[in-house]
Amino acid sequence: MQAAPDLSEKTVLITGANSGIGKATAAALASFGATVILASRDLAKGQAAADEASTSGKGQIICKQLDLASFSSIRRFATEVLAEHEQVHVMINNAGLMLSDRRETEEGFEQTLGINHIGHFLLTDLLLERIKASAPARIINVSSSGHAQAGGMDFDDPMSEKNYDGFKVYARSKLANVLFTQELAERLAGTGVTVNSLHPGVVATGFSKDGDAHGFLATFFKWFAPFLRSPENGAATSIFLASSPQVTDITGQYFADCKAKRVAKGARDVSAQKRLWELTESWVSNASTN
């Protein structure tokens, strides 16, 4: 049996970690000795998850409030992390949602793209210098095989104001995760920071249980729950990318079942990759100055 990695000197940050894949990832990495910053929109639920996951007696789990639909919350969270932690060795952008109806973030972005992509883009940017200073370090973006269903980014209607389809909007947000990963990996070449994305599998979590999805989407998760992966199985690739020495120097890749996989055609569009980066930068800049 392969020995568990020793993360006793590592600090790991995980968004959306109060349940499901994020919680299972936090528990595993803490059991390896890591200090885990568990970010949760609901502080009470996050603290309960941290208490439950802190069972190994090795690492520690620290809960902090983070609402990725609010730039002020993101900036406050980043300020606290920078003030309290001299190093951030692993950042796992895990939080995500799928909505049946169109909603907006505090800054007016369509909420699925706003949380799954734009919020993580801003948070990563705010912590990036600290992550680079902590190298060797890793950034991991939890995407989905659903990115293949996007058919490309819709740059004519990025906020889905003209047409809204919950599945399609989610797929595009997951495609954005992959494109962001590849562009960031290129920009960080030679820094000692790797960036990879992953598909966790279709996992039985609380994904649709907070009123985010209803109608057909909620029915899908209810009907098929017995056939879905457990959160622990779904977390396996996140844990692998965060801790395995096998991927120390691998960057800009997409993983599933702990193996590198070929991304869908839309994710191989380098022009879309760069256009999305520039567009997201402008969204963040404009929202921050208003």
Secondary structure, 3 states (H helix, E strand, C coil): CCCCCCCCCCEEEEECCCCHHHHHHHHHHHHCCCEEEEEECCHHHHHHHHHHHCCCCCCEEEEEECCCCCHHHHHHHHHHHHHHCCCCCEEEECCCCCCCCCCECCCCCEHHHHHHHHHHHHHHHHHHHHHHHCCCEEEEEECCHHHHHCCCCCCCCCCCCCCCCHHHHHHHHHHHHHHHHHHHHHHCCCCCEEEEEEECCCECCCCCCCCCCCCHHHHHHHHHHHHCECHHHHCHHHHHHHHCHHHCCCCCCEEECCEEECCCHHHHCHHHHHHHHHHHHHHHHHHHHC
